[in-house]
Amino acid sequence: VQLVESGGGLGQPGGSLRVSCAASGFTFSNYDVTWVRQAPGKGLDWVSAINIGGDKTWYAESVKGRFTISRDNAKNTLYLQMNSLRTEDTALYYCARDPGKPWYFDSWGQGTQVTVSS
């Protein structure tokens, strides 16, 4: 199982970034997947999740209306479109596989850094 995030970088407040997560080594379309972030010096913060078919999504209140999660099962890829960025969105963003147990993720990527600064 491998999850590889990409697409992070420096964004400006009010700007946009998109991060991606390429999955391999398992049947991507059989799993819900999620984004989790960790700001410097803080704990893990769940961001968003999407179901197998991509027709159900969930968001943390802090990102609702600004971030959009999506997936392309044909490409084995998960996305997170981040709009109206805020400095507090600065974090290491991880994608993770959800095996179906509440709040348990069994495989994680290495993370991609998103920094929001003017």
Helices and strands as residue ranges (DSSP letters): E 2-6, E 9-11, E 17-24, G 28-30, E 32-38, E 44-50, E 57-59, E 67-72, E 77-82, G 87-89, E 91-98, E 107-108, E 112-116
